[in-house]
Amino acid sequence: MVAPPAPDSPRSSQSPPPEGVQGDLEMELFGLANALYNLGTTVINDSTKERDKPGGGVKQVGLRVNDVIKHLEQLDMMSDHIPTRIPWDVLKNVDEAHNPEFVTKERIERVAAENQFAYAKIAALDRYRSELNDALAKSFPGLESQLDFEMPPSNGIKTEGKEDGIGANGLSNGTSQA
C-alpha cells in the first residue's frame, strides 16, 4: 500500500505536470524546492555532527549549494521563454512567508470595507442632496421645478429606488429609523 502524501506536498494527487513550458517550469521549481530542503537538512545534520564529534565528517553543504545554484541557473534560462509577469506584492508576500490564502482573504476584506465606506459616503451625499432639495423647495417654492430631486445614475447605481439596497432615507432596505 502506498503511503499518503504529506499534507504540505505540492502534488498530493500525483497528477502529471502540465505540458510545455509551464510543466517544465513547475518541475524545475519543484526541483529547486527539493534542493533547498536538502540543503537545509544537510546544514542541520552537519552542525549536529560537529557538535557530537570533534573531527566531523565530510561536508556535503558545498555539493547541496551547487545543486541549488544549478536549479536557479536553469530557472534563469527558462525565464527568457516565459512572458508571465509576477506582481511585486506576490513576491514580497512569498519572501515574507505569508500564506497566499490569507493574503488574498485580507485583500478581499480590505477592498470590501473600502467599497462599503465609499458606498456609505455616496448614500450620505444622496441623502443630504435630497434633504437640501426638500428644504430649498419649501423655502423657495418658485425654484421647485428647477431642482433635481433625483440624482442622475452613475455607474449603473440607481439612487432613489430599491435596486441598490439603500432607500431614499439613506438606510438599508428593511431598516427603519429609530
NUKOLTOR-908403 format. One record per atom (N, C-alpha, C): residue number from 1; atom name; x, z, y. Coordinates in Angstrom, 2 decimals, always signed. Example, Ala and Ser with C-alpha at 12.3 -4.5 7.8 and 13.67 -1.06 7.14 Angstrom:
BEGIN
   num   atomo      east        up     north
     1       N    +13.19     +7.80     -5.69
     1      CA    +12.30     +7.80     -4.50
     1       C    +13.20     +7.80     -3.30
     2       N    +12.85     +7.08     -2.25
     2      CA    +13.67     +7.14     -1.06
     2       C    +12.90     +7.87     +0.03
END
This chain:
BEGIN
   num   atomo      east        up     north
     1       N     +0.84     +0.00     -1.18
     1      CA     +0.00     +0.00     +0.00
     1       C     +0.88     +0.00     +1.24
     2       N     +0.51     -0.79     +2.23
     2      CA     +1.28     -0.90     +3.46
     2       C     +0.91     +0.24     +4.39
     3       N     +1.91     +0.88     +4.97
     3      CA     +1.65     +1.98     +5.90
     3       C     +1.04     +1.43     +7.18
     4       N     +0.12     +2.17     +7.78
     4      CA     -0.48     +1.69     +9.03
     4       C     +0.58     +1.65    +10.13
     5       N     +0.45     +0.72    +11.05
     5      CA     +1.43     +0.62    +12.12
     5       C     +1.36     +1.84    +13.04
     6       N     +2.45     +2.09    +13.72
     6      CA     +2.49     +3.19    +14.68
     6       C     +1.47     +2.95    +15.78
     7       N     +0.89     +4.04    +16.34
     7      CA     -0.14     +3.85    +17.37
     7       C     +0.38     +3.14    +18.62
     8       N     +1.68     +3.24    +18.88
     8      CA     +2.22     +2.59    +20.07
     8       C     +2.78     +1.20    +19.77
     9       N     +2.53     +0.70    +18.57
     9      CA     +3.03     -0.61    +18.18
     9       C     +2.36     -1.71    +19.00
    10       N     +3.13     -2.65    +19.55
    10      CA     +2.52     -3.71    +20.35
    10       C     +1.71     -4.70    +19.51
    11       N     +1.97     -4.78    +18.22
    11      CA     +1.26     -5.72    +17.35
    11       C     +0.68     -4.96    +16.17
    12       N     -0.33     -4.14    +16.43
    12      CA     -0.89     -3.35    +15.35
    12       C     -1.57     -4.22    +14.31
    13       N     -2.08     -5.37    +14.71
    13      CA     -2.78     -6.24    +13.76
    13       C     -1.84     -7.19    +13.04
    14       N     -0.60     -7.22    +13.43
    14      CA     +0.39     -8.13    +12.86
    14       C     -0.04     -9.59    +12.98
    15       N     -0.79     -9.89    +14.00
    15      CA     -1.18    -11.28    +14.23
    15       C     +0.04    -12.03    +14.73
    16       N     +0.12    -13.31    +14.45
    16      CA     +1.29    -14.07    +14.89
    16       C     +1.28    -14.22    +16.42
    17       N     +2.47    -14.34    +17.00
    17      CA     +2.52    -14.54    +18.45
    17       C     +1.96    -15.91    +18.82
    18       N     +1.57    -16.10    +20.06
    18      CA     +1.07    -17.41    +20.48
    18       C     +2.16    -18.48    +20.30
    19       N     +1.73    -19.71    +20.21
    19      CA     +2.68    -20.81    +20.05
    19       C     +3.28    -21.19    +21.39
    20       N     +4.43    -21.82    +21.35
    20      CA     +5.05    -22.35    +22.56
    20       C     +5.89    -21.31    +23.29
    21       N     +6.07    -21.57    +24.57
    21      CA     +6.94    -20.75    +25.40
    21       C     +6.43    -19.31    +25.47
    22       N     +5.10    -19.15    +25.57
    22      CA     +4.52    -17.81    +25.64
    22       C     +4.88    -16.98    +24.41
    23       N     +4.79    -17.58    +23.23
    23      CA     +5.15    -16.88    +22.00
    23       C     +6.63    -16.55    +21.93
    24       N     +7.47    -17.51    +22.35
    24      CA     +8.91    -17.27    +22.37
    24       C     +9.24    -16.11    +23.31
    25       N     +8.59    -16.11    +24.46
    25      CA     +8.82    -15.04    +25.44
    25       C     +8.39    -13.69    +24.86
    26       N     +7.22    -13.68    +24.23
    26      CA     +6.72    -12.44    +23.65
    26       C     +7.67    -11.90    +22.59
    27       N     +8.16    -12.78    +21.74
    27      CA     +9.08    -12.35    +20.69
    27       C    +10.41    -11.87    +21.27
    28       N    +10.88    -12.53    +22.31
    28      CA    +12.14    -12.11    +22.94
    28       C    +11.98    -10.75    +23.61
    29       N    +10.83    -10.53    +24.25
    29      CA    +10.56     -9.22    +24.86
    29       C    +10.46     -8.14    +23.78
    30       N     +9.84     -8.49    +22.66
    30      CA     +9.76     -7.55    +21.55
    30       C    +11.16     -7.22    +21.04
    31       N    +12.02     -8.24    +20.94
    31      CA    +13.40     -8.02    +20.52
    31       C    +14.16     -7.15    +21.51
    32       N    +13.93     -7.35    +22.81
    32      CA    +14.57     -6.53    +23.83
    32       C    +14.11     -5.08    +23.71
    33       N    +12.81     -4.88    +23.51
    33      CA    +12.30     -3.52    +23.35
    33       C    +12.94     -2.84    +22.14
    34       N    +13.08     -3.58    +21.05
    34      CA    +13.74     -3.04    +19.86
    34       C    +15.20     -2.71    +20.14
    35       N    +15.89     -3.61    +20.83
    35      CA    +17.31     -3.39    +21.14
    35       C    +17.48     -2.17    +22.04
    36       N    +16.59     -1.99    +23.01
    36      CA    +16.66     -0.82    +23.88
    36       C    +16.38     +0.46    +23.10
    37       N    +15.42     +0.40    +22.19
    37      CA    +15.12     +1.56    +21.35
    37       C    +16.33     +1.91    +20.49
    38       N    +16.93     +0.88    +19.87
    38      CA    +18.12     +1.11    +19.03
    38       C    +19.26     +1.69    +19.85
    39       N    +19.44     +1.21    +21.06
    39      CA    +20.49     +1.74    +21.94
    39       C    +20.23     +3.22    +22.22
    40       N    +18.99     +3.54    +22.54
    40      CA    +18.66     +4.94    +22.83
    40       C    +18.91     +5.86    +21.64
    41       N    +18.48     +5.42    +20.46
    41      CA    +18.69     +6.27    +19.27
    41       C    +20.17     +6.38    +18.93
    42       N    +20.93     +5.32    +19.15
    42      CA    +22.37     +5.36    +18.88
    42       C    +23.06     +6.34    +19.82
    43       N    +22.69     +6.32    +21.09
    43      CA    +23.29     +7.24    +22.06
    43       C    +22.98     +8.68    +21.66
    44       N    +21.74     +8.94    +21.28
    44      CA    +21.36    +10.30    +20.87
    44       C    +22.13    +10.71    +19.62
    45       N    +22.18     +9.82    +18.64
    45      CA    +22.90    +10.14    +17.39
    45       C    +24.38    +10.36    +17.64
    46       N    +25.00     +9.52    +18.47
    46      CA    +26.42     +9.68    +18.77
    46       C    +26.69    +10.98    +19.50
    47       N    +25.80    +11.37    +20.40
    47      CA    +26.05    +12.61    +21.15
    47       C    +25.91    +13.82    +20.24
    48       N    +25.01    +13.79    +19.26
    48      CA    +24.88    +14.92    +18.34
    48       C    +26.03    +14.96    +17.35
    49       N    +26.57    +13.78    +16.96
    49      CA    +27.73    +13.76    +16.07
    49       C    +28.94    +14.37    +16.75
    50       N    +29.13    +14.04    +18.04
    50      CA    +30.27    +14.56    +18.77
    50       C    +30.17    +16.07    +18.91
    51       N    +28.95    +16.56    +19.05
    51      CA    +28.76    +17.99    +19.20
    51       C    +29.08    +18.70    +17.87
    52       N    +28.68    +18.08    +16.77
    52      CA    +28.88    +18.70    +15.45
    52       C    +30.31    +18.54    +14.93
    53       N    +30.92    +17.39    +15.17
    53      CA    +32.25    +17.11    +14.64
    53       C    +33.21    +16.85    +15.80
    54       N    +34.36    +17.49    +15.77
    54      CA    +35.32    +17.26    +16.86
    54       C    +35.89    +15.84    +16.87
    55       N    +36.02    +15.19    +15.75
    55      CA    +36.59    +13.85    +15.71
    55       C    +35.59    +12.76    +16.04
    56       N    +34.31    +12.98    +15.74
    56      CA    +33.28    +11.97    +15.98
    56       C    +33.44    +10.81    +15.02
    57       N    +32.56     +9.86    +15.11
    57      CA    +32.60     +8.70    +14.23
    57       C    +32.86     +7.44    +15.03
    58       N    +32.65     +6.30    +14.39
    58      CA    +32.81     +5.01    +15.06
    58       C    +31.67     +4.84    +16.05
    59       N    +32.00     +4.45    +17.26
    59      CA    +30.98     +4.30    +18.30
    59       C    +30.24     +2.98    +18.13
    60       N    +28.93     +3.07    +18.03
    60      CA    +28.08     +1.89    +17.91
    60       C    +27.44     +1.53    +19.24
    61       N    +27.64     +2.36    +20.26
    61      CA    +26.96     +2.14    +21.54
    61       C    +27.34     +0.80    +22.14
    62       N    +28.60     +0.44    +22.08
    62      CA    +29.04     -0.83    +22.65
    62       C    +28.34     -2.02    +22.01
    63       N    +28.20     -1.97    +20.69
    63      CA    +27.50     -3.06    +19.99
    63       C    +26.04     -3.13    +20.42
    64       N    +25.41     -1.97    +20.57
    64      CA    +24.00     -1.94    +20.97
    64       C    +23.82     -2.45    +22.40
    65       N    +24.76     -2.10    +23.28
    65      CA    +24.69     -2.58    +24.67
    65       C    +24.84     -4.10    +24.69
    66       N    +25.76     -4.62    +23.89
    66      CA    +25.93     -6.08    +23.81
    66       C    +24.66     -6.76    +23.32
    67       N    +23.97     -6.13    +22.36
    67      CA    +22.71     -6.68    +21.85
    67       C    +21.66     -6.74    +22.97
    68       N    +21.57     -5.68    +23.76
    68      CA    +20.62     -5.66    +24.89
    68       C    +20.97     -6.75    +25.88
    69       N    +22.26     -6.91    +26.16
    69      CA    +22.70     -7.94    +27.12
    69       C    +22.35     -9.33    +26.62
    70       N    +22.50     -9.57    +25.31
    70      CA    +22.14    -10.88    +24.75
    70       C    +20.65    -11.17    +24.94
    71       N    +19.82    -10.16    +24.72
    71      CA    +18.37    -10.36    +24.91
    71       C    +18.05    -10.62    +26.39
    72       N    +18.70     -9.89    +27.28
    72      CA    +18.47    -10.11    +28.71
    72       C    +18.94    -11.50    +29.13
    73       N    +20.06    -11.95    +28.57
    73      CA    +20.57    -13.29    +28.87
    73       C    +19.58    -14.35    +28.40
    74       N    +19.05    -14.16    +27.19
    74      CA    +18.08    -15.11    +26.65
    74       C    +16.82    -15.14    +27.53
    75       N    +16.35    -13.98    +27.97
    75      CA    +15.17    -13.92    +28.85
    75       C    +15.44    -14.62    +30.18
    76       N    +16.66    -14.45    +30.69
    76      CA    +17.01    -15.11    +31.94
    76       C    +17.00    -16.63    +31.78
    77       N    +17.48    -17.13    +30.65
    77      CA    +17.45    -18.57    +30.42
    77       C    +16.01    -19.06    +30.25
    78       N    +15.16    -18.26    +29.62
    78      CA    +13.76    -18.65    +29.42
    78       C    +12.98    -18.65    +30.74
    79       N    +13.42    -17.86    +31.70
    79      CA    +12.67    -17.74    +32.96
    79       C    +12.60    -19.06    +33.73
    80       N    +13.55    -19.95    +33.49
    80      CA    +13.53    -21.25    +34.17
    80       C    +12.35    -22.12    +33.73
    81       N    +11.82    -21.86    +32.53
    81      CA    +10.75    -22.69    +31.97
    81       C     +9.37    -22.04    +32.08
    82       N     +9.30    -20.87    +32.69
    82      CA     +8.02    -20.15    +32.79
    82       C     +7.61    -20.07    +34.25
    83       N     +6.52    -20.75    +34.63
    83      CA     +6.11    -20.77    +36.04
    83       C     +5.33    -19.52    +36.47
    84       N     +4.97    -18.66    +35.55
    84      CA     +4.15    -17.49    +35.88
    84       C     +4.96    -16.51    +36.71
    85       N     +4.35    -16.04    +37.79
    85      CA     +4.98    -15.05    +38.65
    85       C     +4.29    -13.71    +38.42
    86       N     +5.06    -12.65    +38.37
    86      CA     +4.52    -11.31    +38.16
    86       C     +4.53    -10.60    +39.51
    87       N     +3.38    -10.04    +39.91
    87      CA     +3.33     -9.33    +41.20
    87       C     +4.32     -8.16    +41.22
    88       N     +4.88     -7.93    +42.40
    88      CA     +5.88     -6.88    +42.57
    88       C     +5.30     -5.51    +42.20
    89       N     +4.04     -5.26    +42.53
    89      CA     +3.40     -3.98    +42.21
    89       C     +3.40     -3.72    +40.71
    90       N     +3.19     -4.75    +39.93
    90      CA     +3.18     -4.59    +38.47
    90       C     +4.56     -4.18    +37.98
    91       N     +5.60     -4.84    +38.48
    91      CA     +6.96     -4.49    +38.08
    91       C     +7.31     -3.07    +38.51
    92       N     +6.87     -2.70    +39.70
    92      CA     +7.13     -1.35    +40.21
    92       C     +6.45     -0.31    +39.32
    93       N     +5.20     -0.57    +38.93
    93      CA     +4.49     +0.38    +38.07
    93       C     +5.14     +0.49    +36.70
    94       N     +5.61     -0.63    +36.16
    94      CA     +6.29     -0.59    +34.87
    94       C     +7.60     +0.19    +35.00
    95       N     +8.32     -0.04    +36.09
    95      CA     +9.58     +0.65    +36.33
    95       C     +9.37     +2.15    +36.45
    96       N     +8.25     +2.55    +37.04
    96      CA     +7.95     +3.98    +37.22
    96       C     +7.20     +4.55    +36.01
    97       N     +7.08     +3.77    +34.95
    97      CA     +6.44     +4.19    +33.69
    97       C     +4.99     +4.60    +33.87
    98       N     +4.26     +3.90    +34.73
    98      CA     +2.83     +4.13    +34.89
    98       C     +2.07     +3.29    +33.87
    99       N     +1.07     +3.89    +33.27
    99      CA     +0.23     +3.20    +32.30
    99       C     -0.61     +2.15    +33.03
   100       N     -0.56     +0.88    +32.62
   100      CA     -1.32     -0.16    +33.31
   100       C     -2.82     +0.10    +33.34
   101       N     -3.36     +0.72    +32.29
   101      CA     -4.80     +1.01    +32.28
   101       C     -5.16     +1.99    +33.39
   102       N     -4.32     +3.02    +33.59
   102      CA     -4.62     +3.99    +34.63
   102       C     -4.44     +3.39    +36.01
   103       N     -3.41     +2.54    +36.16
   103      CA     -3.17     +1.88    +37.44
   103       C     -4.35     +0.99    +37.80
   104       N     -4.83     +0.21    +36.83
   104      CA     -5.99     -0.66    +37.07
   104       C     -7.21     +0.16    +37.42
   105       N     -7.44     +1.24    +36.69
   105      CA     -8.59     +2.11    +36.95
   105       C     -8.50     +2.69    +38.35
   106       N     -7.31     +3.16    +38.74
   106      CA     -7.14     +3.73    +40.08
   106       C     -7.40     +2.68    +41.16
   107       N     -6.91     +1.47    +40.95
   107      CA     -7.13     +0.41    +41.95
   107       C     -8.60     +0.07    +42.07
   108       N     -9.29     -0.04    +40.94
   108      CA    -10.72     -0.36    +40.98
   108       C    -11.48     +0.75    +41.68
   109       N    -11.15     +2.01    +41.38
   109      CA    -11.83     +3.12    +42.03
   109       C    -11.55     +3.13    +43.53
   110       N    -10.30     +2.84    +43.93
   110      CA     -9.96     +2.82    +45.35
   110       C    -10.70     +1.70    +46.08
   111       N    -10.74     +0.53    +45.47
   111      CA    -11.45     -0.60    +46.09
   111       C    -12.94     -0.31    +46.18
   112       N    -13.50     +0.30    +45.14
   112      CA    -14.93     +0.65    +45.16
   112       C    -15.21     +1.64    +46.28
   113       N    -14.34     +2.63    +46.45
   113      CA    -14.53     +3.61    +47.52
   113       C    -14.41     +2.95    +48.89
   114       N    -13.44     +2.05    +49.04
   114      CA    -13.29     +1.34    +50.32
   114       C    -14.51     +0.47    +50.60
   115       N    -15.04     -0.19    +49.56
   115      CA    -16.24     -1.01    +49.73
   115       C    -17.44     -0.16    +50.12
   116       N    -17.59     +1.00    +49.49
   116      CA    -18.69     +1.89    +49.84
   116       C    -18.57     +2.36    +51.28
   117       N    -17.34     +2.68    +51.70
   117      CA    -17.11     +3.13    +53.07
   117       C    -17.47     +2.03    +54.06
   118       N    -17.00     +0.81    +53.78
   118      CA    -17.31     -0.31    +54.67
   118       C    -18.80     -0.60    +54.68
   119       N    -19.44     -0.52    +53.53
   119      CA    -20.88     -0.77    +53.45
   119       C    -21.65     +0.30    +54.22
   120       N    -21.19     +1.55    +54.15
   120      CA    -21.83     +2.63    +54.91
   120       C    -21.69     +2.38    +56.41
   121       N    -20.54     +1.88    +56.83
   121      CA    -20.36     +1.55    +58.26
   121       C    -21.33     +0.46    +58.69
   122       N    -21.46     -0.57    +57.87
   122      CA    -22.38     -1.66    +58.19
   122       C    -23.81     -1.14    +58.26
   123       N    -24.20     -0.31    +57.30
   123      CA    -25.55     +0.25    +57.29
   123       C    -25.79     +1.11    +58.53
   124       N    -24.78     +1.91    +58.92
   124      CA    -24.91     +2.75    +60.11
   124       C    -25.04     +1.90    +61.37
   125       N    -24.25     +0.84    +61.46
   125      CA    -24.35     -0.05    +62.62
   125       C    -25.69     -0.76    +62.66
   126       N    -26.20     -1.18    +61.52
   126      CA    -27.53     -1.80    +61.47
   126       C    -28.60     -0.83    +61.92
   127       N    -28.50     +0.41    +61.45
   127      CA    -29.48     +1.43    +61.84
   127       C    -29.40     +1.69    +63.34
   128       N    -28.18     +1.82    +63.87
   128      CA    -28.00     +2.05    +65.30
   128       C    -28.58     +0.89    +66.10
   129       N    -28.32     -0.32    +65.67
   129      CA    -28.83     -1.51    +66.37
   129       C    -30.36     -1.52    +66.36
   130       N    -30.93     -1.17    +65.22
   130      CA    -32.38     -1.13    +65.11
   130       C    -32.97     -0.08    +66.05
   131       N    -32.38     +1.11    +66.06
   131      CA    -32.86     +2.18    +66.95
   131       C    -32.67     +1.80    +68.41
   132       N    -31.55     +1.16    +68.72
   132      CA    -31.30     +0.73    +70.10
   132       C    -32.33     -0.31    +70.53
   133       N    -32.61     -1.27    +69.66
   133      CA    -33.62     -2.28    +69.97
   133       C    -34.99     -1.64    +70.18
   134       N    -35.35     -0.67    +69.34
   134      CA    -36.63     +0.02    +69.50
   134       C    -36.69     +0.75    +70.84
   135       N    -35.61     +1.45    +71.18
   135      CA    -35.58     +2.19    +72.45
   135       C    -35.63     +1.24    +73.64
   136       N    -34.91     +0.12    +73.56
   136      CA    -34.94     -0.86    +74.65
   136       C    -36.33     -1.47    +74.78
   137       N    -36.99     -1.73    +73.66
   137      CA    -38.33     -2.31    +73.69
   137       C    -39.32     -1.34    +74.33
   138       N    -39.16     -0.03    +74.06
   138      CA    -40.05     +0.97    +74.67
   138       C    -39.78     +1.11    +76.16
   139       N    -38.49     +1.12    +76.54
   139      CA    -38.13     +1.32    +77.94
   139       C    -38.35     +0.07    +78.78
   140       N    -38.13     -1.07    +78.21
   140      CA    -38.27     -2.33    +78.94
   140       C    -39.18     -3.27    +78.14
   141       N    -40.50     -3.11    +78.27
   141      CA    -41.43     -3.92    +77.48
   141       C    -41.27     -5.42    +77.71
   142       N    -40.77     -5.83    +78.86
   142      CA    -40.60     -7.25    +79.14
   142       C    -39.49     -7.89    +78.33
   143       N    -38.56     -7.09    +77.84
   143      CA    -37.43     -7.62    +77.06
   143       C    -37.72     -7.70    +75.57
   144       N    -38.85     -7.18    +75.14
   144      CA    -39.15     -7.08    +73.71
   144       C    -39.05     -8.43    +72.99
   145       N    -39.48     -9.48    +73.63
   145      CA    -39.45    -10.79    +72.98
   145       C    -38.02    -11.33    +72.85
   146       N    -37.11    -10.85    +73.69
   146      CA    -35.73    -11.35    +73.66
   146       C    -34.82    -10.55    +72.72
   147       N    -35.29     -9.40    +72.29
   147      CA    -34.46     -8.56    +71.42
   147       C    -34.51     -9.08    +69.99
   148       N    -33.38     -9.10    +69.35
   148      CA    -33.32     -9.48    +67.93
   148       C    -33.54     -8.21    +67.12
   149       N    -34.67     -8.12    +66.43
   149      CA    -34.94     -6.94    +65.65
   149       C    -34.30     -7.01    +64.27
   150       N    -33.95     -8.17    +63.84
   150      CA    -33.33     -8.32    +62.53
   150       C    -31.94     -8.91    +62.70
   151       N    -30.96     -8.28    +62.04
   151      CA    -29.60     -8.79    +62.10
   151       C    -29.53    -10.10    +61.33
   152       N    -28.77    -11.06    +61.84
   152      CA    -28.58    -12.29    +61.06
   152       C    -27.80    -11.95    +59.80
   153       N    -28.14    -12.59    +58.69
   153      CA    -27.43    -12.28    +57.44
   153       C    -25.96    -12.66    +57.53
   154       N    -25.12    -11.78    +57.03
   154      CA    -23.69    -12.08    +56.97
   154       C    -23.24    -11.91    +55.53
   155       N    -22.57    -12.91    +55.02
   155      CA    -22.08    -12.91    +53.64
   155       C    -23.19    -12.71    +52.62
   156       N    -24.38    -13.19    +52.93
   156      CA    -25.46    -13.13    +51.95
   156       C    -26.13    -11.78    +51.84
   157       N    -25.80    -10.82    +52.71
   157      CA    -26.40     -9.50    +52.64
   157       C    -27.62     -9.47    +53.55
   158       N    -28.74     -9.11    +52.99
   158      CA    -29.96     -9.00    +53.78
   158       C    -30.07     -7.56    +54.25
   159       N    -30.15     -7.35    +55.58
   159      CA    -30.06     -6.00    +56.10
   159       C    -31.39     -5.28    +56.22
   160       N    -32.48     -5.96    +56.48
   160      CA    -33.75     -5.29    +56.70
   160       C    -34.59     -5.19    +55.44
   161       N    -34.26     -5.97    +54.42
   161      CA    -35.08     -5.98    +53.22
   161       C    -34.59     -4.97    +52.21
   162       N    -35.21     -4.98    +51.06
   162      CA    -34.86     -4.06    +49.99
   162       C    -33.82     -4.67    +49.05
   163       N    -33.35     -5.87    +49.36
   163      CA    -32.47     -6.61    +48.47
   163       C    -31.12     -5.93    +48.27
   164       N    -30.60     -5.28    +49.30
   164      CA    -29.26     -4.74    +49.24
   164       C    -29.21     -3.28    +48.83
   165       N    -30.36     -2.63    +48.60
   165      CA    -30.34     -1.24    +48.20
   165       C    -30.43     -0.29    +49.38
   166       N    -30.37     -0.78    +50.60
   166      CA    -30.47     +0.05    +51.79
   166       C    -31.72     -0.35    +52.54
   167       N    -32.55     +0.61    +52.84
   167      CA    -33.78     +0.32    +53.58
   167       C    -33.52     +0.25    +55.06
   168       N    -34.55     +0.00    +55.84
   168      CA    -34.42     -0.12    +57.28
   168       C    -34.00     +1.19    +57.91
   169       N    -34.24     +2.33    +57.22
   169      CA    -33.84     +3.63    +57.76
   169       C    -32.36     +3.94    +57.51
   170       N    -31.64     +3.05    +56.84
   170      CA    -30.22     +3.25    +56.59
   170       C    -29.94     +4.06    +55.34
   171       N    -30.98     +4.45    +54.61
   171      CA    -30.81     +5.23    +53.39
   171       C    -31.01     +4.35    +52.17
   172       N    -30.49     +4.79    +51.06
   172      CA    -30.68     +4.04    +49.82
   172       C    -32.14     +3.99    +49.47
   173       N    -32.55     +2.91    +48.81
   173      CA    -33.93     +2.79    +48.37
   173       C    -34.28     +3.95    +47.46
   174       N    -35.47     +4.48    +47.61
   174      CA    -35.89     +5.61    +46.80
   174       C    -35.47     +6.94    +47.38
   175       N    -34.74     +6.93    +48.48
   175      CA    -34.30     +8.17    +49.11
   175       C    -35.13     +8.37    +50.36
   176       N    -35.56     +9.58    +50.58
   176      CA    -36.33     +9.85    +51.80
   176       C    -35.54    +10.78    +52.69
   177       N    -35.82    +10.70    +53.98
   177      CA    -35.16    +11.58    +54.93
   177       C    -35.75    +12.96    +54.82
   178       N    -34.91    +13.99    +54.86
   178      CA    -35.40    +15.37    +54.77
   178       C    -35.58    +15.95    +56.14
END
